[in-house]
């Protein structure tokens, strides 16, 4: 495949072919809740789905024009054992952590944070009015990396590759789509994270490795998932969990009459035990108890042995 690159926009000259697309296993409606200092959000991927959608642990969607729904933000709180991927559709959010890192997440940007052995951080709005909208995805770490060094990467919108297809613009946050490598690549979980912008009636297909768990979350308009045998409508603010069959090689979607914007997320499962206590995700209860003890002892965000 060859591509033509202009800034961060890439136009593939050859599409990847999906011959046997996946069907929809189930449709999920998110749960309205709040987190941080009263931020209103919708929890789409909840704890009961963690094993089914391994290596993904959680997906929150937030979006409001009312500052009262988000102005409190997410004051200092800890994490250990996984990664957080925050994708900002609209708004400004300031990040600070106990390791001295700081960054500003703005329209179209991504923050990819690896909590590793432990970090305390805050995410606070830098606006008092206007719309704030985005997503936070939790991605598990393999057991061997859970106690690794914390770190984060701010990815401005201009550094996220985009590919153009007939009727579609695809932002490739992680993984590879139609030969276009995304802003982030991860060896163990091999995450694919695409933001699809589809014109009315436009179609898009994406090859997916057999065995990778995958879902589609629609946040504008609506679309249908075409399995080649049946078409399943997916309305706005619904998640379609894609069936995982060895003879299925990808996903095919078509936007409705008003177009669609949707996240397509997939990854290789870790197939490891999951033990979670709030913001700590480890492999067993003993590791969770240790996480709580280390947090109380003030060890998060410090080098080992201190």
Rosetta blueprint (number, residue, H / E / L):
1 X L
2 X L
3 X E
4 X E
5 X E
6 X E
7 X L
8 X L
9 X E
10 X E
11 X E
12 X E
13 X L
14 X L
15 X L
16 X L
17 X L
18 X L
19 X L
20 X L
21 X E
22 X L
23 X L
24 X E
25 X E
26 X E
27 X E
28 X E
29 X E
30 X L
31 X E
32 X E
33 X E
34 X E
35 X E
36 X L
37 X L
38 X L
39 X E
40 X E
41 X E
42 X E
43 X E
44 X E
45 X E
46 X L
47 X H
48 X H
49 X H
50 X L
51 X L
52 X L
53 X L
54 X L
55 X L
56 X E
57 X E
58 X E
59 X E
60 X E
61 X E
62 X E
63 X E
64 X E
65 X L
66 X L
67 X H
68 X H
69 X H
70 X L
71 X L
72 X L
73 X L
74 X E
75 X E
76 X E
77 X E
78 X E
79 X E
80 X E
81 X L
82 X E
83 X E
84 X E
85 X E
86 X E
87 X E
88 X E
89 X E
90 X E
91 X L
92 X L
93 X E
94 X E
95 X E
96 X E
97 X E
98 X L
99 X L
100 X L
101 X L
102 X E
103 X E
104 X E
105 X E
106 X L
107 X L
108 X L
109 X L
110 X E
111 X E
112 X E
113 X E
114 X E
115 X L
116 X L
117 X L
118 X L
119 X E
120 X E
121 X E
122 X E
123 X E
124 X E
125 X E
126 X L
127 X L
128 X L
129 X L
130 X L
131 X L
132 X E
133 X E
134 X E
135 X E
136 X E
137 X E
138 X E
139 X E
140 X E
141 X L
142 X L
143 X H
144 X H
145 X H
146 X L
147 X L
148 X L
149 X L
150 X L
151 X E
152 X E
153 X E
154 X E
155 X E
156 X L
157 X H
158 X H
159 X H
160 X L
161 X E
162 X E
163 X E
164 X E
165 X E
166 X L
167 X L
168 X E
169 X E
170 X E
171 X E
172 X E
173 X E
174 X E
175 X L
176 X E
177 X E
178 X L
179 X L
180 X E
181 X E
182 X L
183 X L
184 X E
185 X L
186 X L
187 X L
188 X L
189 X L
190 X L
191 X L
192 X E
193 X E
194 X E
195 X E
196 X E
197 X E
198 X E
199 X L
200 X L
201 X L
202 X L
203 X E
204 X E
205 X E
206 X E
207 X E
208 X L
209 X L
210 X L
211 X L
212 X E
213 X E
214 X E
215 X E
216 X E
217 X E
218 X E
219 X E
220 X E
221 X E
222 X E
223 X E
224 X E
225 X E
226 X E
227 X L
228 X L
229 X L
230 X L
231 X E
232 X E
233 X E
234 X E
235 X L
236 X L
237 X L
238 X E
239 X E
240 X E
241 X E
242 X E
243 X L
244 X L
245 X L
246 X L
247 X L
248 X L
249 X L
250 X E
251 X E
252 X E
253 X E
254 X E
255 X E
256 X E
257 X E
258 X E
259 X E
260 X E
261 X E
262 X E
263 X E
264 X E
265 X E
266 X E
267 X E
268 X E
269 X L
270 X L
271 X L
272 X L
273 X L
274 X L
275 X E
276 X E
277 X E
278 X L
279 X L
280 X E
281 X E
282 X E
283 X L
284 X L
285 X H
286 X H
287 X H
288 X H
289 X H
290 X H
291 X H
292 X H
293 X H
294 X H
295 X H
296 X H
297 X L
298 X L
299 X L
300 X L
301 X L
302 X L
303 X L
304 X L
305 X L
306 X L
